[in-house]
């Protein structure tokens, strides 16, 4: 796989107040590292991020390797405002990342290129959508990290960092793993490939 060089320098912490909830108002073109404590905190953070976007008629994309789990999808849908209506209107898009995970394992990131192009095209052709901001969540890299496929995880996060949306990516990681060996050896590389770090309340974190 061709090595992608970093071409962006988009660090935002000094532009935001420490008490501001960045899940509600994330910076444009931002790649956000979300540090969560437990599943309850993660679910609340993701639903807050997406529901705020839907409130403003923004395009929200929830992508996950867990969508094949009926209970997971049912739980997610219950937390999202007017879930079916927003799906039908195209405000909300659900993407199963299981095949993306498999492709990353063979160093193929082309599906991510195709997904970004699809989302950007949808946003561009909707002339009636005033707010063009796109919110995307994704846990493919998270699972790679949990399964100790560290280089593959970093390659996904590096791709996102180099391919900003007119909006923001939200990438969740459990705090419990980040201080354990061998996971902690890769924390600095995770940080380097994100613009800001926040907790599950949307508050800025200066360091992990």
N, C-alpha and C positions, 0 to 999 in steps of 0.2 A: 504494500500500500504506500502511496506517495505520502511523505511526511508533510503535514500542513504547517506552515510557519505562522506564528502569531502576527497579526497585523493591526490589532486594536489595542488601544490604551484608554479604557473607559471606566475609571474608578470614581464612584459617586459619593462615598460616605460623607465627605465634608460638605456636600450640597444639601444634605438632609438633616433634619433635627432628630436628636436621639430618641425623642418621645413620639415621633411620627410612626403611624402604622403603614409600613411599606407594602403590606399585602393589599391594602386599599388603594394606595397611590404609588405604584412602583415606578422607578425612573424609566424613561423611554430607552429602547435599545439595550436593555439590561439583562444580564445573565445572573440570576440570584441563587445563592446557596442558602437553603433553608435547613436549619439545625433543629430537629424536633426531639422531644423527650420520650414520647410514647405514641401509640396508634391514635389515641383520642386527640392528642395535640395535632398530629399530622392531619387527621380528617378535618378538624376545625380550621386549620390553616389553609388547606386546599379549598374547602368550601367557601371560606371568606374571600380568598383570592378570586375564585370564579364567580361567585355571586355578585361581587362588586362590579366585575366586568360586565356581567349580564344586565345589571342595573343601568349601566350606561350604553347598553346595546352594542357592546364590543364583541368581537369574535373570541370565544373561549374554547380552547382545545385541551381536553383531558386525555392524556395518553399514558397507558399503563400496561405492564406485563401481566396484571392480575385480572384483566377484563374477562378472561375465560372462566373465572370464578363467579358463579351466579350470585352468591351472597355478597361478594365484594361490590358488584355492580348495583345490586339492589340497595345496599347501604349507601353507596355514593349518590344514587339517584334521589334518595330520601333527603339528602342534605342540600340539594340544589334547588333553588327557587324555580318553580314552573318548569321542571325538568323536561317533560315531554313537549311542551309548547316551545321551549327554546331549541330543542333538537329539530323540531319541524320547521321552525323559522330560520334555521341555519346559524343561530347565535352560538350554539353549543355543538361541538364536534367531539366524538369519542373515537379514539384510535387504539387498537390492540397492538401492543409493542412486542408480542411474543416472537413474531418472525423477525423483527428488527434486532432483537437480542441474539437470535441465531446468526444473523448476518454479521453483527459486530464480532462475533466469535471467530469468523473467518476474515476479519478485517475489511468488511464491505460496509461502507457508510452511505452508499448510493441511495438506499431507501430513505434516509434522513433528508438528502437533497430533494428527492421527489416529494416528500411530505411538506417540506418548507415551501416548495414551488406551488404545490396545490393550495396551501393555506393562503399564501400571498395572492394567488390568482383569484381565489374566492373573495378576498377582501377588496381587491381592485375592481372586480366586475360588479360589485354591489354599489351602484351609484346612489342609492337611497340611504346608505349607512353613513351618518355624519362622522361618527367617531371610528377611525380606522385602526385604533390600537388593538393589538392581538395579545391575548394571554394564553400561554401554553405551560402545562405541567407535564413532567415526564419522569418516570422512575426506572427506565432501562438501565441507566448508569448506576442507579442505586443498587439494583439487584446484582449487577456485575461486581460492584464493590463488596457487597455482602458475601458473594461467592468467591471472593479473592481473585477475581480476574481484573487485577488492578490496572494493567496497561490498557486493556480494552475499555475500562471505565474512563480512564483519562482521555482516551481518544474520542469518546463520545462528548465529554465535557469540553474538550478542546475544539471539536467541531462546532458546538453550540456557541462557544465564545467567539469563534471566527465568523460565524454566520448569524449575526443579530437580526431579530425581527423588528418590525415597526411596532414594538411592544416589548414583551419580556418573557423569558423562560424562568420557571420556578423548579429548582432541583432539590429534592429532599434527601437528607442524610440523618441517620440516628446518632445522637450525641454519644450514646453508650458505646458505639464501636470506635469512634474517632480517637479515643484515648487508649485503645488496646493495641498491642502488637499482633500482627504486622500492619494493621490498618493505619495506625498513627504515622507510619513512615511515608504515607502518601497524602497526608493532610495538606502539606504545603503546596503540593501540585494541584490539589482540588481548589485551594484558595486562589492560586495564581490564575486559574481558568474561570474565575467568577468575578463579577464586578463588585458585588456587595454580599455581606453575610447577614442573615436575619434569624431571629428565633421564631417560634410558632405564634407569637403575638405580633409579629411584623416589626419588631424593634431591632435596630442595628446592633450588630456584634462586631467589635473591633478586632477580636482575635478568638481563636478556638482553643 
